[in-house]
Amino acid sequence: MLIMFTSKAYPDITMFGEAALHLIKMMGHSGAVPSAIMAEDVPVALERLKNAIQLDSRVPSLAKSNDVQDKESQEQSVSLKNRALPLIELLSAAAKEKCDVMWETI
């Protein structure tokens, strides 16, 4: 499943469903798809997401390196912080221009 985020203030962003749902919940939303955040609520959602990402990056990963995991799979993993960057930019632009943010499956 793919989820597309849209706002009049920024180009559309498409993310894999699992990562997108996790980020939606980090913003303080229920995780419903499709859904939206009204313009007046975008700054609060942005702050929640930034704070959650910061806390998440401080917690050491529970996945411990072992012989079963190969080096290639470890190198291909993308941090949650990096996955969130496009959404943070979209939310920042929407907050600045006072626009709603919507998302839906595609």
ABEGO torsion letter per residue (X at the ends): XBBBBBBAABBBBBBBAAAAAAAAAAAGBAGBOBBBBBAAAAAAAAAAAAAAAAAAAABBBABBBBAABBAAAAAABBBAAAAAAAAAAAAAAAAAAGBBBBBBBX
